[in-house]
């Protein structure tokens, strides 16, 4: 397995490029929504961004309407 990954290093690069933006957005949203347990779970569990995508689309608060400028 180690030899496979060293010969195909680009797989790790692609996975990192996929996971990092999702993890960043999900952690940011969970911290702003005061969802401490979601933040901890997403920080610890590496799920190839599946957990982060579930949080972003199903559990984070959705903004509705246009805010007024005063």
C-alpha atoms as one frame of an Amber mdcrd trajectory, in Angstrom:
protein
   0.000   0.000   0.000   2.798   2.394   0.889   4.501   1.758  -2.431   1.238
   2.414  -4.277   0.789   5.773  -2.559   4.370   6.855  -3.139   4.056   6.023
  -6.815   0.646   7.700  -7.066   1.213  10.764  -4.863  -1.240  12.738  -6.943
  -4.125  10.774  -5.362  -3.285  12.272  -1.967  -3.035  15.710  -3.563  -6.459
  15.356  -5.222  -8.060  14.111  -1.997  -6.554  17.029  -0.068  -7.822  19.522
  -2.632 -11.293  17.975  -2.321 -11.415  17.775   1.489  -9.836  21.065   2.620
 -12.400  23.528   1.183 -15.351  21.454   2.456 -13.798  21.064   5.902 -12.987
  24.778   6.084 -16.504  25.917   5.188 -18.165  23.371   7.469 -15.950  24.250
  10.448 -16.545  27.959   9.853 -20.327  27.501   9.679 -20.443  25.260  12.746
 -18.406  27.699  14.817 -20.611  30.644  13.813 -23.758  28.635  14.568 -22.400
  27.594  17.990 -22.618  23.895  17.055 -19.763  22.756  19.304 -20.311  19.015
  18.886 -20.462  19.248  15.100 -17.236  21.268  15.139 -15.463  18.657  17.291
 -16.746  15.731  15.205 -15.697  17.302  11.902 -12.316  18.279  13.301 -11.553
  14.733  14.488 -13.310  12.456  11.977 -11.811  12.250   8.495 -14.616  11.149
   6.200 -13.388  12.445   2.816 -15.698  15.453   3.338 -18.890  13.380   3.538
 -19.612  14.515   7.112 -18.825  18.124   6.198 -21.116  18.093   3.157 -23.950
  16.606   5.228 -23.523  19.356   7.819 -23.387  22.181   5.265 -26.470  21.126
   3.325 -28.670  19.604   6.034 -27.747  20.901   9.491 -26.337  24.417   9.139
 -28.738  27.326   9.338 -29.920  28.579   6.010 -30.024  32.341   5.467 -33.284
  33.554   4.014 -34.273  36.962   2.779 -32.221  40.019   2.034 -30.813  41.991
   4.926 -31.660  45.677   5.002 -28.970  48.281   4.791 -29.589  51.109   7.231
